[in-house]
């Protein structure tokens, strides 16, 4: 069994007309009507819990169970998009890794991701232009959970551009023209005129 807590309740039954002692991982426990219950602290990782009963004649018997204590959530890394990315499409494919020995599910902004080994992928739609959060939640089979969040900016609005000179339909005998205009965008990157950067 895989457990998400280190403090474990161990209970069991024992039958012997001449019962002397019962121990759980070497610690004596009390027995009432053939039943014992105790709490023990286990380390992270695999453990064997051993209960041993001895009678007054020196006979003994034991029972064992193997458990794995896992109290840490999956290790999550978002590889794409990167934090603070500027995106031009509201539909985003989010990829990364989620590492855990008992991985269960990964969601991205509530959308179930496809898991291939440790790699996950999910396509989401960002709600609006501006600042957006992408949150990846990974859960393992025992309920441990890890959340990794990045911030991205969505900009789907194209620049506003206008040619002010020459006028549309103008006739000229010049082979070279001075082209004037305006271009506005809070994140303007470049302007070209007939393919030439300006």
Beta strands, then each sheet from edge to edge (+ up, - down):
strand 1: 2-3
strand 2: 7-13
strand 3: 19-24
strand 4: 27-29
strand 5: 31-32
strand 6: 35-41
strand 7: 45-55
strand 8: 60-69
strand 9: 75-80
strand 10: 86-87
strand 11: 91-99
strand 12: 103-108
strand 13: 111-112
strand 14: 114-116
strand 15: 119-125
strand 16: 130-140
strand 17: 145-154
strand 18: 160-165
strand 19: 180-184
strand 20: 192-193
strand 21: 196-197
sheet 1: 1+ 8+ 7- 3+ 4-
sheet 2: 2+ 6- 5+
sheet 3: 9+ 11- 15+ 14-
sheet 4: 10+ 17+ 16- 12+ 13-
sheet 5: 18+ 19-
sheet 6: 20+ 21-
end
